[in-house]
């Protein structure tokens, strides 16, 4: 998201998270999800990029950052009022300790963005990650214009299919996959590069069949570019 907000460090530090009592002004944290002006700015910046993009642009990348660190300002630690009127209170300021709260917070933020942008771009998909804390399905319905890249990391052992990781156990990877499978625009984000050497062909096939059964729309496979260095790691898997 800081592809849109990163340039506002000096003029709007409040867009950035308050962590341990200070604003962390770098692009490797999540934004303050309760800051309304940050949301309006994100929408404005996204709209500007779309206006300058080719007319057939269908996907806008707005992924969460690769970190568990989330804002701890008073507003971000208030209970969230859910659509059914119930409240979701934080169990901990830490996203690692309470991924459900932070996932819900993030998708409320993105839902509001999607709601505005689809008015002008009805075919648009906003691409984001169900990754780290956001891998936990939120307590709100995710807007259908949001394409979710489900990233099952870190599982206990990537050699086994996702659906074998705690089937029927709330909060398990299998349970998360099943819940995300109800979303109409679900894709898979995996680490299927030579350098990672953690995707057995049989396991990948089972995962992809499960994704297809859920009506999945695609796959993104992260890979390393340095093949020579990557190949050296194969020995540890043989």
N, C-alpha and C positions, 0 to 999 in steps of 0.2 A: 504493500500500500504506500510505502514511502517513495515509490517511483513517482507518485503524485504529490506527496506532502513533504518530501525531504528538503525542498528548497526553502521551507518556512522556519528553519531552525532559529534564526535571529529575530524574525518579525513575529512569530507565533510559537514561542516555546511551549505554550499550553497545549498544542497539538500533540506533544510528545509525552511519554509516560512519566508519572511521578513514582520513583522507586527509591526506597530508603530515604525519603524526605527530599529528594532533589529531582529535577527534570533531567532525564537522560536524553541528550540531544544527539542521537546517532540514528542511522537507518536500520539498525539491527534489533529493534524493539518493536512492539506493537504500538499503534497510536492510542491516544486516549479515546476509548470507544464511546464515552458519554459526552464528549465535547461536540456540541451542535454545530459550531462554526467549523470545526475540523471536517465534519460530515458535509456541510455545504461546500467547503473548499474542495474536498475530494470529488464531489459531483461536478463542480465547475471545471476542475482540471480534466476530469474524464471526458466531459462534454467537449472541451476544447480539443482534446486528442482525437476524439471521434469525428469532429467536424473537419479535421485536417487529414483524416485517414481516407483510403480509397472507399468508394461508395459501397462496395460489397463486403466491407469489414463486418464480421459476424461475432467476433470474440474479443472481449476486453479483459486483459490479464490484471487481476487485482488480488493477488495472493497475500496471505498473511506472512509475516517474516519468520525466518528459521530460528525461532527462540521461544522459550516459555515465558519470558519476561513481559508482564502486563502492568498496566497502570494501577497504582495504589492510591490515587487521589480519593477524597471522600465520596465523590459522586460515583466513582467506579466500584466502590465497595458497598453501595446501597443495595438492598434487595431489589430484584427485578420483578416488576409486576407482569405476569404472563397474560396472554389473551383470555384465559378462562377466569381471570381475577385472582388467582392464587399468586403467592410470592415465592420467588426463588432467592433464598438468602445465601450469601457466600459462606462456605465452611472454613475458608482460609484465603488470605491474600494471594497465596501461591497458586499459580495455574497447575502446577504439578500435583498439588494436593486437592485441587477442586477444578478439574477440567470441564465439568458440566457447566458451571457458572460462567467460566470464561468463553466457552464455546457459544453458549446462548447469547452472551454479550456481543461477541463478534458478529454472529449471524443477524442479530437485530440491526446492527450497524450496516451490514451489507444489504439486508433486505430493504432498508430505507433508501440506499443508493440505487438498488435495482428498480424499486418502485418509481423513482423519478426518471431514470434513464430510459426505461421501456416506453415511456410516453412518447418520446421522440424517435426511439430506435426499437420498434416492436419485435424485431427478429434478433436482437442482441442477446448474447450470452456473456455473463460476467464470470470469468474463470477464477476459482479460488481453491484453496487446499483444505481438505479435512485431514489435518496433520498436527502432530503433537497434541496440544490441548483441544484443538478443533476437530480432532478425529472422533471425539465423543459427540454423538448426535445431540443437537441442542434441544431445548424444551420449547422451541418455536418451530413452526413450519418454515422451511427454507423456500424463498421465492423461486418459482419455476424458471426464472431467467438466470438463476445462478447455476453454473455448471460446477459440480463438486468433484475435485480430484481426491479420491480416497487414498490416503497414504498410510498403509498399515505398518508403521515403524514407531518404536522398535518392538517387534514381536519377540517372543521367547526364543524362537528358532525359525528363521525364514525358510528352512528346508521343508517345512510342513505347510500345507495349504491353510489359508486364513481361517476357513470354516472349521478347522480342527483345533483352533486355539480357543478353547473354552466354550463349546456350543451350549447354549442355554444358560450361560452364566452372565448376569448383568455386568456391563462394563468390559467384557472380554472382547477380543478382536472379532470373534465370530458373531457376537451379538451386535457389535458396531456395524459390521458389514451387512448384516441382515436389516438393521434399521436404515442405514444409508441406501440400501437396495430399494426402499420405497420412494426415493427421490427420483423425479422424472428425468433429471440430467446428471447421471452419475458416470464418472470415468475413473480410471485406475491410475495411480502414480506409484511406480515401483522402481526398484534399484536393480535393473536387469542389464547392467553393463559388464564388460569383460573384467574391468578393474574391481568390481564388487564381488564377483564370483559367489554370489549367494542365492542365485535363482536357478534351482534345478529345473530342467525342462519339464519334468512330470508335474512338479509343484506349480509352475507357471501355467501349465495347461489346465489344471484343476481350478486355479483362481480365475482364469479367463472364462472358463465354462460357467462358473458361478456368476461372474459379472454379466455374461450374456443372458443368463436366466433372469437376472434382475433388470434386463433391458438396458444395460450399459451402453454408453455412446462412444467410448474410446479409451485409449491407453497412452500414458506418457511414461517412457522408460528413461530414467536418468542414467547417463553413462559417462565414463571418464574418457578424455581425449588422448591422454598420454598412453598409447597402447603398449609401448615397450615397458614402461614402469608397471602398468596394469598387469601385464602377462607374468611378471615376477611373482605376483601374489597367488597365482594358480597353484603353486606347490603346496600351499597350506590346505588346499581342498582336495588333494589327490592322495 
